[in-house]
Amino acid sequence: MLSFPEGTKNDPKCYVTHGVMGHLDPKQPPVKRKPFAAMLKYDFVQKVELILPEEIYEIMKEVLDQLPKPVYSRVILPLKALLEGEFFNEYIKKGKPCLSIFAHGNILMLSEGTLGVDDSYSLREGILTLHLDKESYERAGIVGKPDGVKGKRGTKPRWVVEINLRLPSMLHGKKGFDRIVYAFKNVLTNPVTWLFHDLSIAAVTPDPLDPHFPVKKTVSPRLLQDLKVNRPSLEPPKEADPTYGADFEDYAIELQEWLALVLLESPRISPDDKIDPFLSRYAPPGNSQTNTKLVKLTWQGFLAPTWAHKAFVQVLLAAPQEAWFAYCVGGFGEGISGESKNCTILRLPNAPKEYILWEVL
């Protein structure tokens, strides 16, 4: 972990890892070791971006075109609809996450609202999470815990409630469950817009969501070609440095900044950039740069972490041994600032098993 000044305990931090991927079995790709585990930490994924040289894209184009296109829905529902009829039975009670991430009944749901500001809700693996202000929490009468930083000036107290709807006790007629139903029918009554993603391989017929008139969205990649850049050396410092000191720290910070500018499609990294140095003095890191054409693919929508993981494995298997690429996964914004968790994986050139991983948490 890079060193940070004091007083940043609750601020986002960037953790950098330089490691070796090890053996990759296409039939059983890793899920618990880095860098594969990094993208599975997210509850929901909002954007996936892939950066690679143009000549490598031409080689991998067919594989990239065959990646499955995620489908999600936008639907308006009150909270009580989650606990009623076939929706509750098919999508929540029948889920079996312990057996397979694609088991029947596994769904992801995320409501509108800014986390830390508005009342917002999410559903993942049968666990319904409610982020509530103090008034809504007290009126609902369900048990939760304080949310956010305690005693932070300028913020109102908030609460988070987690309800595992797959517990055997979560049935109509049970006292605890009926209390939740009462809160949803009498306190948390406003219909909200949800993003809905079904992880099941086989669709439910008839779909319990159809009576609510969902609007389906298909995520297709946005392709940006002919992105001319000054590319710095991507290789980490070669001198033995078991403590990962200043040389590696400078390398990690400067390269992460360059990759961020590529993602932003900034003109500062273009070889034709002629900006006045009074306005910007940025230059790619290192003493030597290479003029390169890059391709960037972007998938944006309501994506499952499992899809991001599967796509990364497919890209890794299809990429030539000596090629480099960067794979970036971003979550949804949190709080007033809209900052989100994200990770960037760089497979190093001429070292097919080595990677650099940046995790902003």
C-alpha contacts under 8 A as a table, 3 or more apart, distances in Angstrom:
res1	aa1	res2	aa2	distance
1	M	14	C	7.27
1	M	15	Y	4.93
1	M	16	V	6.13
2	L	14	C	7.26
2	L	15	Y	6.66
2	L	16	V	7.41
2	L	249	E	6.97
4	F	8	T	7.25
5	P	8	T	6.64
6	E	9	K	7.57
8	T	11	D	5.12
10	N	149	V	7.71
12	P	360	V	6.39
12	P	361	L	5.42
13	K	359	E	7.95
13	K	360	V	5.49
13	K	361	L	5.56
14	C	358	W	6.40
14	C	359	E	5.35
14	C	360	V	4.34
14	C	361	L	6.49
15	Y	357	L	7.92
15	Y	358	W	5.72
15	Y	359	E	5.09
15	Y	360	V	6.48
15	Y	361	L	7.90
16	V	252	A	7.27
16	V	356	I	7.10
16	V	357	L	5.54
16	V	358	W	4.65
16	V	359	E	6.46
17	T	356	I	5.65
17	T	357	L	4.98
17	T	358	W	6.64
18	H	354	E	7.37
18	H	355	Y	5.87
18	H	356	I	4.63
18	H	357	L	6.50
19	G	354	E	5.72
19	G	355	Y	5.64
19	G	356	I	6.66
20	V	353	K	5.29
20	V	354	E	4.46
20	V	355	Y	6.22
21	M	24	L	7.70
21	M	34	K	7.26
21	M	35	P	7.23
21	M	353	K	5.28
21	M	354	E	6.24
21	M	355	Y	7.12
22	G	353	K	6.45
24	L	28	Q	7.95
24	L	29	P	6.02
24	L	30	P	7.18
25	D	28	Q	5.28
25	D	29	P	5.29
25	D	30	P	7.76
26	P	29	P	5.53
26	P	313	V	7.58
26	P	317	L	7.87
29	P	313	V	7.21
30	P	33	R	6.38
30	P	36	F	6.28
30	P	37	A	7.65
31	V	36	F	5.61
31	V	37	A	5.13
31	V	40	L	7.50
32	K	36	F	6.95
32	K	37	A	5.05
33	R	36	F	5.97
33	R	37	A	5.38
34	K	37	A	5.21
34	K	38	A	6.21
35	P	38	A	5.49
35	P	39	M	7.83
35	P	345	I	7.07
35	P	355	Y	7.97
35	P	357	L	6.63
36	F	39	M	6.45
36	F	40	L	7.30
36	F	309	H	6.68
37	A	40	L	5.18
37	A	41	K	6.61
38	A	41	K	5.70
38	A	343	C	6.96
38	A	359	E	7.52
39	M	42	Y	6.11
39	M	305	P	6.09
39	M	308	A	6.96
39	M	309	H	6.44
39	M	329	V	6.64
39	M	343	C	7.05
40	L	43	D	7.78
40	L	305	P	5.25
40	L	306	T	6.58
40	L	309	H	6.91
41	K	305	P	7.74
42	Y	45	V	6.61
42	Y	305	P	6.31
42	Y	331	G	6.75
43	D	124	R	7.25
43	D	304	A	7.88
43	D	305	P	7.04
44	F	108	L	7.77
44	F	302	F	7.14
44	F	303	L	6.40
44	F	304	A	5.81
44	F	305	P	6.21
44	F	331	G	6.04
44	F	332	F	7.03
45	V	48	V	7.65
45	V	301	G	7.87
45	V	302	F	6.29
45	V	303	L	4.93
45	V	304	A	5.83
45	V	305	P	5.88
45	V	308	A	7.92
45	V	329	V	7.05
45	V	330	G	5.90
45	V	331	G	4.47
45	V	332	F	6.54
46	Q	300	Q	5.83
46	Q	301	G	5.36
46	Q	302	F	5.44
46	Q	303	L	5.96
46	Q	329	V	7.90
46	Q	330	G	5.81
46	Q	331	G	4.97
46	Q	332	F	5.46
47	K	298	T	7.11
47	K	299	W	5.70
47	K	300	Q	4.43
47	K	301	G	6.44
47	K	302	F	7.99
47	K	303	L	7.43
47	K	329	V	5.94
47	K	330	G	5.15
47	K	331	G	6.80
48	V	298	T	5.83
48	V	299	W	5.16
48	V	300	Q	6.49
48	V	308	A	7.00
48	V	327	Y	7.41
48	V	328	C	5.64
48	V	329	V	4.64
48	V	330	G	6.41
49	E	263	L	7.88
49	E	296	K	6.92
49	E	297	L	5.60
49	E	298	T	4.50
49	E	299	W	6.39
49	E	327	Y	5.89
49	E	328	C	5.02
49	E	329	V	6.58
50	L	296	K	5.59
50	L	297	L	5.17
50	L	298	T	6.59
50	L	325	F	7.26
50	L	326	A	5.83
50	L	327	Y	4.72
50	L	328	C	6.37
51	I	294	L	6.84
51	I	295	V	5.85
51	I	296	K	4.67
51	I	297	L	6.74
51	I	325	F	5.67
51	I	326	A	5.07
51	I	327	Y	6.52
52	L	56	I	6.60
52	L	57	Y	6.50
52	L	294	L	5.70
52	L	295	V	5.57
52	L	296	K	6.73
52	L	324	W	6.74
52	L	325	F	4.59
52	L	326	A	6.56
53	P	56	I	5.33
53	P	57	Y	6.32
53	P	292	T	7.26
53	P	293	K	6.10
53	P	294	L	4.42
53	P	295	V	6.00
53	P	324	W	7.73
53	P	325	F	7.36
54	E	57	Y	5.05
54	E	58	E	6.48
54	E	225	Q	7.48
54	E	226	D	7.41
54	E	293	K	5.67
54	E	294	L	4.96
54	E	295	V	5.42
55	E	58	E	5.29
55	E	59	I	6.73
56	I	59	I	5.15
56	I	60	M	6.28
56	I	319	A	7.41
56	I	320	P	7.64
56	I	323	A	7.09
57	Y	60	M	5.02
57	Y	61	K	5.48
57	Y	295	V	6.93
58	E	61	K	5.19
59	I	62	E	7.64
60	M	63	V	5.45
60	M	64	L	6.21
60	M	318	A	6.30
60	M	319	A	6.61
61	K	64	L	5.15
61	K	65	D	6.10
62	E	65	D	5.17
62	E	66	Q	6.41
63	V	66	Q	5.19
63	V	67	L	6.69
63	V	314	Q	7.75
63	V	315	V	7.74
63	V	318	A	6.96
64	L	67	L	5.43
64	L	315	V	7.40
67	L	311	A	6.83
69	K	218	T	6.50
69	K	219	V	5.64
69	K	220	S	6.05
70	P	218	T	5.92
70	P	219	V	5.39
70	P	220	S	7.85
70	P	303	L	6.78
70	P	307	W	7.74
71	V	197	H	7.03
71	V	216	K	6.95
71	V	217	K	5.63
71	V	218	T	4.49
71	V	219	V	6.23
72	Y	195	L	7.01
72	Y	196	F	5.65
72	Y	197	H	4.69
72	Y	198	D	7.19
72	Y	216	K	5.79
72	Y	217	K	5.35
72	Y	218	T	6.59
72	Y	302	F	6.41
72	Y	303	L	7.74
73	S	195	L	5.75
73	S	196	F	5.00
73	S	197	H	6.48
73	S	214	P	5.85
73	S	215	V	5.30
73	S	216	K	4.21
73	S	217	K	5.73
74	R	193	T	6.87
74	R	194	W	5.69
74	R	195	L	4.76
74	R	196	F	6.18
74	R	214	P	5.58
74	R	215	V	5.11
74	R	216	K	6.43
74	R	217	K	7.72
75	V	193	T	5.66
75	V	194	W	5.31
75	V	195	L	6.58
75	V	196	F	7.31
75	V	212	H	6.80
75	V	213	F	6.82
75	V	214	P	4.56
75	V	215	V	6.38
76	I	191	P	6.21
76	I	192	V	5.42
76	I	193	T	4.34
76	I	194	W	5.97
76	I	212	H	7.03
76	I	214	P	7.60
77	L	81	A	6.36
77	L	191	P	5.03
77	L	192	V	5.60
77	L	193	T	6.46
77	L	194	W	7.04
77	L	212	H	7.32
78	P	81	A	5.66
78	P	82	L	7.70
78	P	184	F	7.98
78	P	189	T	6.15
78	P	190	N	5.88
78	P	191	P	3.94
78	P	192	V	6.00
79	L	82	L	5.71
79	L	83	L	7.63
79	L	184	F	5.85
79	L	188	L	7.06
79	L	189	T	6.91
79	L	190	N	7.91
79	L	191	P	7.17
80	K	83	L	5.50
80	K	84	E	6.80
80	K	181	V	6.59
80	K	184	F	5.18
80	K	185	K	6.14
80	K	189	T	7.58
81	A	84	E	5.28
81	A	87	F	7.64
82	L	87	F	6.33
82	L	88	F	5.74
83	L	87	F	7.26
83	L	88	F	5.04
83	L	181	V	7.43
84	E	87	F	6.28
84	E	88	F	5.43
84	E	89	N	8.00
85	G	88	F	5.75
85	G	89	N	6.54
86	E	89	N	4.90
86	E	90	E	5.60
86	E	91	Y	7.79
86	E	208	P	5.73
87	F	90	E	5.46
87	F	91	Y	5.52
87	F	92	I	7.24
87	F	208	P	5.10
87	F	209	L	6.92
88	F	91	Y	5.77
88	F	92	I	5.23
88	F	93	K	6.31
89	N	92	I	5.95
89	N	93	K	5.04
89	N	94	K	6.41
90	E	93	K	6.21
90	E	94	K	5.53
90	E	95	G	7.75
90	E	105	G	5.88
90	E	204	V	7.86
90	E	208	P	7.75
91	Y	94	K	6.28
91	Y	95	G	6.53
91	Y	104	H	7.84
91	Y	105	G	4.29
91	Y	106	N	6.45
91	Y	107	I	6.60
92	I	95	G	5.65
92	I	105	G	5.99
92	I	106	N	7.21
92	I	107	I	7.79
92	I	125	E	7.97
92	I	126	G	5.54
92	I	165	L	6.99
92	I	166	R	6.70
93	K	105	G	7.38
93	K	126	G	7.58
93	K	165	L	7.31
93	K	166	R	5.52
94	K	104	H	6.80
94	K	105	G	5.26
95	G	103	A	6.48
95	G	104	H	5.72
95	G	105	G	4.02
95	G	106	N	5.09
95	G	125	E	7.31
95	G	126	G	7.24
95	G	166	R	7.97
96	K	99	L	5.86
96	K	100	S	6.86
96	K	103	A	5.82
96	K	104	H	7.04
96	K	105	G	7.14
96	K	106	N	7.14
97	P	100	S	5.42
97	P	101	I	5.51
97	P	102	F	7.75
97	P	103	A	6.44
97	P	106	N	6.95
97	P	125	E	6.41
98	C	101	I	7.60
99	L	103	A	6.98
100	S	103	A	5.01
101	I	106	N	7.32
101	I	199	L	7.51
101	I	306	T	7.55
102	F	106	N	6.66
102	F	199	L	5.36
102	F	200	S	5.02
102	F	201	I	6.32
103	A	106	N	6.00
103	A	199	L	7.42
103	A	200	S	5.68
103	A	201	I	7.55
104	H	199	L	7.66
104	H	200	S	4.93
104	H	201	I	7.33
104	H	202	A	7.37
105	G	198	D	7.70
105	G	199	L	7.68
105	G	200	S	6.41
106	N	124	R	7.83
106	N	125	E	6.19
106	N	126	G	7.70
106	N	198	D	6.39
106	N	199	L	5.49
106	N	200	S	6.14
107	I	123	L	7.63
107	I	124	R	6.49
107	I	125	E	6.89
107	I	196	F	7.21
107	I	197	H	5.62
107	I	198	D	4.54
107	I	199	L	5.59
107	I	200	S	7.62
108	L	122	S	7.73
108	L	123	L	5.73
108	L	124	R	5.06
108	L	125	E	7.43
108	L	195	L	7.97
108	L	196	F	5.83
108	L	197	H	5.04
108	L	198	D	6.50
108	L	199	L	7.61
108	L	304	A	7.69
109	M	122	S	5.41
109	M	123	L	4.89
109	M	124	R	6.67
109	M	194	W	6.40
109	M	195	L	5.50
109	M	196	F	4.68
109	M	197	H	6.46
110	L	121	Y	6.17
110	L	122	S	4.42
110	L	123	L	6.51
110	L	194	W	5.47
110	L	195	L	5.23
110	L	196	F	6.88
111	S	120	S	5.86
111	S	121	Y	5.29
111	S	122	S	6.08
111	S	192	V	6.57
111	S	193	T	5.75
111	S	194	W	4.25
111	S	195	L	6.30
112	E	120	S	6.37
112	E	121	Y	7.84
112	E	192	V	6.59
112	E	193	T	5.59
112	E	194	W	6.18
113	G	117	V	7.54
113	G	118	D	5.27
113	G	119	D	6.44
113	G	120	S	5.27
114	T	117	V	5.38
114	T	118	D	5.35
114	T	119	D	7.73
114	T	120	S	6.97
114	T	333	G	7.93
114	T	334	E	6.57
114	T	335	G	6.09
114	T	336	I	7.08
115	L	118	D	6.21
115	L	119	D	7.50
115	L	120	S	6.43
115	L	131	H	7.26
115	L	333	G	7.97
115	L	334	E	5.21
115	L	335	G	5.03
115	L	336	I	7.78
116	G	119	D	7.99
116	G	131	H	7.50
116	G	148	G	7.64
116	G	158	R	7.45
116	G	334	E	7.18
116	G	335	G	4.97
116	G	336	I	7.20
117	V	335	G	6.56
117	V	336	I	6.85
118	D	131	H	7.85
118	D	132	L	7.29
118	D	133	D	7.41
119	D	130	L	7.41
119	D	131	H	5.50
119	D	132	L	4.77
119	D	133	D	6.47
120	S	130	L	6.14
120	S	131	H	5.27
120	S	132	L	6.92
121	Y	128	L	7.20
121	Y	129	T	5.58
121	Y	130	L	4.64
121	Y	131	H	6.12
122	S	128	L	5.81
122	S	129	T	5.24
122	S	130	L	6.80
123	L	126	G	6.34
123	L	127	I	5.54
123	L	128	L	4.46
123	L	129	T	6.26
124	R	127	I	5.38
124	R	128	L	6.75
126	G	164	N	5.91
126	G	165	L	5.45
126	G	166	R	5.69
127	I	162	E	6.55
127	I	163	I	5.49
127	I	164	N	4.35
127	I	165	L	5.92
127	I	166	R	7.56
128	L	162	E	5.75
128	L	163	I	5.10
128	L	164	N	6.34
128	L	165	L	6.98
129	T	160	V	6.96
129	T	161	V	5.64
129	T	162	E	4.52
129	T	163	I	6.41
130	L	160	V	5.54
130	L	161	V	5.00
130	L	162	E	6.45
131	H	147	D	7.79
131	H	158	R	7.31
131	H	159	W	5.95
131	H	160	V	4.59
131	H	161	V	6.61
132	L	135	E	7.98
132	L	136	S	5.97
132	L	137	Y	5.73
132	L	158	R	5.84
132	L	159	W	5.25
132	L	160	V	6.14
132	L	161	V	7.91
133	D	136	S	5.57
133	D	137	Y	6.14
133	D	156	K	7.73
133	D	157	P	6.69
133	D	158	R	4.57
133	D	159	W	6.15
134	K	137	Y	5.14
134	K	138	E	6.14
134	K	156	K	7.94
134	K	157	P	6.04
134	K	158	R	5.45
134	K	159	W	6.58
135	E	138	E	5.34
135	E	139	R	6.19
136	S	139	R	5.22
136	S	140	A	6.00
136	S	187	V	7.38
136	S	188	L	7.46
137	Y	140	A	5.23
137	Y	141	G	6.56
137	Y	142	I	7.20
137	Y	159	W	6.73
138	E	141	G	5.52
138	E	142	I	7.86
139	R	187	V	6.60
140	A	183	A	4.97
140	A	184	F	7.82
140	A	187	V	5.77
140	A	188	L	7.17
141	G	183	A	7.09
142	I	161	V	7.62
142	I	179	R	7.42
142	I	180	I	6.88
142	I	183	A	7.69
143	V	161	V	6.56
144	G	159	W	6.39
144	G	160	V	5.51
144	G	161	V	4.27
144	G	162	E	6.93
145	K	159	W	5.57
145	K	160	V	5.57
145	K	161	V	6.57
146	P	157	P	7.42
146	P	158	R	6.05
146	P	159	W	4.47
146	P	160	V	6.24
147	D	157	P	7.50
147	D	158	R	5.28
147	D	159	W	4.68
147	D	160	V	5.51
148	G	158	R	7.10
149	V	152	K	5.89
152	K	155	T	6.12
164	N	167	L	5.98
164	N	170	M	7.93
165	L	170	M	5.65
166	R	170	M	6.56
167	L	170	M	5.46
168	P	171	L	7.06
169	S	174	K	6.55
169	S	176	G	7.73
169	S	177	F	7.27
170	M	174	K	6.95
170	M	176	G	7.52
170	M	177	F	5.32
171	L	174	K	5.79
171	L	177	F	6.15
172	H	177	F	6.37
172	H	178	D	6.32
173	G	177	F	7.30
173	G	178	D	6.36
174	K	177	F	5.40
174	K	178	D	6.03
175	K	178	D	5.22
175	K	179	R	6.35
176	G	179	R	5.24
176	G	180	I	6.71
177	F	180	I	5.17
177	F	181	V	6.36
178	D	181	V	4.93
178	D	182	Y	6.07
179	R	182	Y	5.08
179	R	183	A	6.31
180	I	183	A	5.12
180	I	184	F	6.31
181	V	184	F	5.15
181	V	185	K	6.16
182	Y	185	K	5.15
182	Y	186	N	5.94
182	Y	187	V	7.85
183	A	186	N	5.37
183	A	187	V	5.16
183	A	188	L	6.21
184	F	187	V	5.81
184	F	188	L	4.80
184	F	189	T	5.76
185	K	188	L	6.69
185	K	189	T	5.68
186	N	189	T	6.14
195	L	302	F	6.81
196	F	302	F	7.80
197	H	302	F	7.22
197	H	303	L	7.55
197	H	304	A	7.57
199	L	304	A	7.82
200	S	203	A	6.46
203	A	207	D	7.52
204	V	207	D	5.16
204	V	208	P	7.73
206	P	210	D	7.87
207	D	210	D	5.57
208	P	211	P	6.82
209	L	212	H	5.70
209	L	213	F	7.17
209	L	214	P	6.83
210	D	213	F	5.28
210	D	214	P	6.41
219	V	299	W	6.37
219	V	300	Q	6.62
219	V	301	G	6.37
220	S	299	W	6.35
221	P	297	L	5.95
221	P	298	T	5.22
221	P	299	W	4.73
221	P	300	Q	7.67
222	R	297	L	5.52
222	R	298	T	5.03
222	R	299	W	6.53
223	L	295	V	7.33
223	L	296	K	6.01
223	L	297	L	4.76
223	L	298	T	6.71
224	L	227	L	7.11
224	L	295	V	5.70
224	L	296	K	5.10
224	L	297	L	6.36
225	Q	293	K	7.95
225	Q	294	L	6.61
225	Q	295	V	4.67
225	Q	296	K	6.62
226	D	293	K	5.53
226	D	294	L	6.11
226	D	295	V	6.47
227	L	265	E	7.98
227	L	293	K	5.25
227	L	294	L	4.94
227	L	295	V	6.23
227	L	296	K	7.98
228	K	270	S	5.70
228	K	271	P	7.01
228	K	291	N	7.04
228	K	292	T	5.80
228	K	293	K	4.58
228	K	294	L	6.39
229	V	269	I	5.22
229	V	270	S	4.39
229	V	271	P	5.87
229	V	291	N	5.85
229	V	292	T	5.48
229	V	293	K	6.32
229	V	294	L	7.33
230	N	269	I	5.61
230	N	270	S	5.88
230	N	271	P	5.59
230	N	284	P	6.88
230	N	289	Q	5.62
230	N	290	T	5.49
230	N	291	N	4.83
230	N	292	T	6.33
231	R	269	I	7.96
231	R	284	P	7.16
231	R	289	Q	5.23
231	R	290	T	5.03
231	R	291	N	6.19
231	R	292	T	6.32
232	P	284	P	6.08
232	P	285	P	5.95
232	P	286	G	6.19
232	P	288	S	6.55
232	P	289	Q	4.61
232	P	290	T	6.49
233	S	285	P	7.99
233	S	286	G	6.93
233	S	288	S	7.36
233	S	289	Q	6.79
234	L	255	L	7.47
234	L	348	L	6.70
234	L	349	P	7.25
235	E	348	L	6.64
235	E	349	P	7.29
236	P	248	F	6.85
236	P	251	Y	6.66
237	P	247	D	6.68
237	P	248	F	6.24
237	P	251	Y	7.49
241	D	244	Y	5.44
241	D	245	G	6.74
244	Y	247	D	7.41
244	Y	248	F	5.65
244	Y	249	E	7.10
245	G	248	F	5.84
245	G	249	E	6.21
246	A	249	E	4.93
246	A	250	D	6.02
247	D	250	D	5.34
247	D	251	Y	6.22
248	F	251	Y	4.92
248	F	252	A	6.02
249	E	252	A	5.18
249	E	253	I	6.17
250	D	253	I	5.27
250	D	254	E	5.98
251	Y	254	E	5.38
251	Y	255	L	5.94
252	A	255	L	5.39
252	A	256	Q	5.98
253	I	256	Q	5.26
253	I	257	E	6.21
254	E	257	E	5.12
254	E	258	W	6.30
254	E	284	P	7.92
254	E	285	P	6.09
255	L	258	W	5.00
255	L	259	L	6.20
255	L	285	P	7.15
256	Q	259	L	5.13
256	Q	260	A	6.13
256	Q	358	W	7.70
257	E	260	A	5.05
257	E	261	L	6.35
258	W	261	L	5.16
258	W	262	V	6.40
258	W	269	I	7.69
258	W	284	P	6.64
258	W	285	P	7.89
259	L	262	V	4.99
259	L	263	L	6.30
260	A	263	L	5.07
260	A	264	L	6.26
261	L	264	L	4.94
261	L	265	E	6.04
261	L	266	S	5.28
261	L	268	R	7.65
261	L	269	I	7.13
262	V	265	E	4.91
262	V	266	S	6.24
262	V	269	I	7.37
263	L	266	S	7.76
263	L	296	K	7.93
266	S	269	I	6.37
266	S	270	S	7.76
267	P	270	S	5.25
267	P	273	D	6.16
268	R	273	D	5.98
268	R	275	I	7.86
268	R	282	Y	6.91
268	R	283	A	7.57
269	I	273	D	7.19
269	I	283	A	7.38
269	I	284	P	6.83
270	S	273	D	5.29
271	P	291	N	6.82
275	I	279	L	7.12
275	I	280	S	6.87
276	D	279	L	5.56
276	D	280	S	6.61
277	P	280	S	4.91
277	P	281	R	4.94
278	F	281	R	7.07
284	P	289	Q	7.38
286	G	289	Q	7.21
300	Q	303	L	7.60
303	L	307	W	6.94
303	L	308	A	7.57
304	A	307	W	5.26
304	A	308	A	6.68
305	P	308	A	5.08
305	P	309	H	6.20
306	T	309	H	5.01
306	T	310	K	6.12
307	W	310	K	5.08
307	W	311	A	6.05
308	A	311	A	5.19
308	A	312	F	6.17
308	A	329	V	7.42
309	H	312	F	5.18
309	H	313	V	6.38
310	K	313	V	5.18
310	K	314	Q	6.35
311	A	314	Q	5.11
311	A	315	V	6.21
312	F	315	V	5.12
312	F	316	L	6.06
312	F	327	Y	7.35
313	V	316	L	5.03
313	V	317	L	6.19
314	Q	317	L	5.20
314	Q	318	A	6.17
315	V	318	A	5.18
315	V	319	A	5.99
316	L	319	A	5.47
319	A	323	A	6.52
320	P	323	A	5.36
321	Q	350	N	7.29
321	Q	351	A	7.64
321	Q	352	P	5.29
322	E	349	P	5.43
322	E	350	N	4.31
322	E	351	A	6.35
322	E	352	P	5.95
323	A	347	R	7.94
323	A	348	L	7.54
323	A	349	P	5.24
323	A	350	N	6.68
323	A	352	P	7.44
324	W	346	L	7.19
324	W	347	R	5.22
324	W	348	L	5.23
324	W	349	P	4.58
324	W	350	N	7.78
325	F	346	L	5.89
325	F	347	R	5.57
325	F	348	L	7.41
326	A	344	T	6.78
326	A	345	I	5.54
326	A	346	L	4.38
326	A	347	R	6.41
327	Y	344	T	5.69
327	Y	345	I	5.11
327	Y	346	L	6.49
328	C	342	N	7.32
328	C	343	C	5.79
328	C	344	T	4.32
328	C	345	I	6.31
329	V	342	N	5.55
329	V	343	C	5.41
329	V	344	T	6.46
330	G	340	S	6.86
330	G	341	K	6.10
330	G	342	N	4.21
330	G	343	C	6.58
331	G	340	S	5.58
331	G	341	K	5.42
331	G	342	N	5.97
332	F	340	S	5.54
332	F	341	K	7.42
333	G	337	S	7.92
333	G	338	G	4.30
333	G	339	E	4.92
333	G	340	S	4.28
333	G	341	K	7.64
334	E	337	S	7.14
334	E	338	G	4.93
334	E	339	E	5.52
334	E	340	S	5.80
335	G	338	G	5.44
335	G	339	E	7.00
341	K	359	E	7.70
341	K	360	V	5.44
341	K	361	L	5.18
342	N	359	E	6.08
342	N	360	V	5.33
342	N	361	L	7.08
343	C	357	L	7.05
343	C	358	W	5.43
343	C	359	E	4.38
343	C	360	V	6.10
344	T	357	L	5.75
344	T	358	W	5.14
344	T	359	E	6.67
345	I	355	Y	6.76
345	I	356	I	5.87
345	I	357	L	4.66
345	I	358	W	6.60
346	L	355	Y	5.47
346	L	356	I	5.14
346	L	357	L	6.44
347	R	351	A	7.81
347	R	352	P	6.89
347	R	353	K	7.59
347	R	354	E	6.21
347	R	355	Y	4.52
347	R	356	I	6.65
348	L	351	A	5.63
348	L	352	P	6.67
348	L	353	K	7.99
348	L	354	E	5.91
348	L	355	Y	5.60
348	L	356	I	7.38
349	P	352	P	6.83
351	A	354	E	5.55
